[in-house]
Amino acid sequence: MKYSLYLRIGLLLCVSYSCKEKHSKIYGVWYTVENFADFPYYFEAHITDSTFTVINQDGISYISSYEINGDTLKQYLKDLQNDNKVVDTVDFKLERKLDSFYMKNLYNPKATSSWEKIEKVKPTDFSNFDENEFSSKFRDRFISNYLTKTKNINTKILLQNFDERWKINDKN
């Protein structure tokens, strides 16, 4: 009887650790810069235990739930108007390193992205967040991770556009 109880507790601990490990592999806030029509865009991924949300200087790009199985990341893209409705599914090969990860779309292998970890920042739950508080901190990261490293682009105009989109000047 005692042996059975210990076995059940042991199995429960293994299963709960395994579930936690699956998502903690990429938990956190990450950033990348991708070119669209020869123009670089700044993206952040806010990855919690259950959601993978990508935002950029223009707003929320997409929200998805996700699961990791081995080196495969499966995202269930959600309708931005109806968070419960899955509109598409995408599979990626995931390569995780110490402070970065790389994703390669399994349906379109030319579609890849590399993400760098932003230390000491907790991912935001975009279903329930304070946009005022978030946008000022996001602005600081946008400047330090993107504008200070960007060359040959009018950073003043980019910052003005960012402030308009995220209503920074309206808050002061």
Buried (B, 14 or more C-beta within 10 A) or exposed (E): EEEEEEEEEEEEEEEEEEEEEBBEBBBBBBBBBEEEEEEBBBBBBBBBEEBBBBBBBEEEBBBBBBEBEEEEBBBBBBEBEEEEEBEEEBBBBBEBEEEEBBBBBBEEEEEEBBBBBBEEBEBBEBEEEEEEEBBEEBBEBBBEBBBEEBEEEEEEEBBEEBBEEBEBEEEE
